[in-house]
Amino acid sequence: MSGDLFGRSGRDARARPAAPGPGGQRGVPRPRVLTVSAAASLAKDVLESGMPPLWIEGEVTGWKRSASGHCYFTLRDRTAQLRSVMFRLEAQQLPADPGEGMEVRAFGTLTIFEKRGDFQFVVRELEASGAGGLWRVALERLHRRLEAEGLLDARRKRPLPRFPQVVGVVTSPVGAALQDILRVVAARAPWTRIVLSPTRVQGEGAGAEVARALALFARRRLADVIIVGRGGGSAEDLWAFNEEIVVRAIAASPVPVISAVGHEIDLTLSDLVADFSAPTPSAAAEKAVPDRDAVSRHLGGLRERLALSLRRSVEARRQSASWAGDRLRAGAGRFLARRRERAGMLAGKLDALSPLAALRRGFAVPLGADGTVLRGKADFEPAMPFDLRVADGSVPCRVEDRPESGP
């Protein structure tokens, strides 16, 4: 190593005059002098080659994520501290940034930052020492924020459609979850159509794909209810369903959503914000569609209720018609009585105005041979026959002498 190191610089390789040895003897070579850069490089090579990657436990302080995405911080305990860095690619995998004073475990390599001569730790993996690690920290932080916004309020949850015609599914096209859903729906409600929007369900970018699939269903209204989820896995495997973009897409969906992430023991934020949380994809399919036997029983009940309703309706209409007939007859009777009463009154008035009424009171009317009324003296001629109309008939009369003129 010495030959390689000293071969880097002409100044390093330049021979120095021999210094006197012990007792003042000459001929013993003096040590070669290193530049600062060479010394830092040598120290880095020795440290990295002699120290394998290792785990270091300590307390985080001064955490800072730069614009480039690199994260700089210090690990410390009661007696020492260690400058540390986590570069962008590794830092992107963190579910959350550690808080000030958080106890963590870091895996990486010790090295020298030659430019400043700093002894530092290059971290590849970082996890919190507590249960659940940084995944739990990220989950709790997002949970508190969503709860403060009211997105986890049970009153937001909507009822699922009882008889959906189309069930939308957001999951991996090659996972067991899809096969479980297809099997259950085919057994319970084979008339139901399944529309799949295939997505990745774990790894970087999976959350964004799931959110886009939900937005597509919302925009196109392709389904009556949506199942979103996957099979079981570790917290890291299920993390896409804890991502804020997925949780908000579920909350914003105008179509009711059933969340089915993992197994019964798994719980994600998607489960909390969905309209219904199923413990498994199979259970989600059972909740989404009715059982054919239940549908048959329901239709039988509807048939019986319809027949009963028709019978009641016919009986009610018959009774109503009977009541209407009675009311019509009573009304007609009252109408005719009023008409008869009015006709009697009019007849009395007409009778009072009739000439016959005057005759009955003692008056008589002379009528000529042609039936005309003889009104004055001039109408009478000597020896002229005429009739005198009285109340109960006519009396034939004859003019003997012509009446004298005058009143």
Stockholm file with secondary structure:
# STOCKHOLM 1.0

chainA/1-407         MSGDLFGRSGRDARARPAAPGPGGQRGVPRPRVLTVSAAASLAKDVLESGMPPLWIEGEVTGWKRSASGHCYFTLRDRTAQLRSVMFRLEAQQLPADPGEGMEVRAFGTLTIFEKRGDFQFVVRELEASGAGGLWRVALERLHRRLEAEGLLDARRKRPLPRFPQVVGVVTSPVGAALQDILRVVAARAPWTRIVLSPTRVQGEGAGAEVARALALFARRRLADVIIVGRGGGSAEDLWAFNEEIVVRAIAASPVPVISAVGHEIDLTLSDLVADFSAPTPSAAAEKAVPDRDAVSRHLGGLRERLALSLRRSVEARRQSASWAGDRLRAGAGRFLARRRERAGMLAGKLDALSPLAALRRGFAVPLGADGTVLRGKADFEPAMPFDLRVADGSVPCRVEDRPESGP
#=GR chainA/1-407 SS CHHHHHTTCHHHHSCCCCBCCGGGCSCBCCCCCCCHHHHHHHHHHHHHHHSCCEEEEEEEEEEEECTTSCEEEEEECSSCEEEEEECHHHHTTCSSCCCTTCEEEEEEEEEEETTTTEEEEEEEEEEESSTTHHHHHHHHHHHHHHHHHTTTCGGGCCCCCSSCSEEEEEECTTSHHHHHHHHHHHHHCTTCEEEEEECCCSSTTHHHHHHHHHHHHHHHTCCSEEEEEECCCCTTTTGGGGSHHHHHHHHHCSSCEEEEESSTTCCCHHHHHSSEECSSHHHHHHHHSCCHHHHHHHHHHHHHHHHHHHHHHHHHHHHHHHHHHHHHHHHHHHHHHHHHHHHHHHHHHHHHHSHHHHHHTTCCEEECTTSCBCCSGGGCCTTCEEEEEETTEEEEEECCSCCCSCC
#=GC SS_cons         CHHHHHTTCHHHHSCCCCBCCGGGCSCBCCCCCCCHHHHHHHHHHHHHHHSCCEEEEEEEEEEEECTTSCEEEEEECSSCEEEEEECHHHHTTCSSCCCTTCEEEEEEEEEEETTTTEEEEEEEEEEESSTTHHHHHHHHHHHHHHHHHTTTCGGGCCCCCSSCSEEEEEECTTSHHHHHHHHHHHHHCTTCEEEEEECCCSSTTHHHHHHHHHHHHHHHTCCSEEEEEECCCCTTTTGGGGSHHHHHHHHHCSSCEEEEESSTTCCCHHHHHSSEECSSHHHHHHHHSCCHHHHHHHHHHHHHHHHHHHHHHHHHHHHHHHHHHHHHHHHHHHHHHHHHHHHHHHHHHHHHHSHHHHHHTTCCEEECTTSCBCCSGGGCCTTCEEEEEETTEEEEEECCSCCCSCC
//
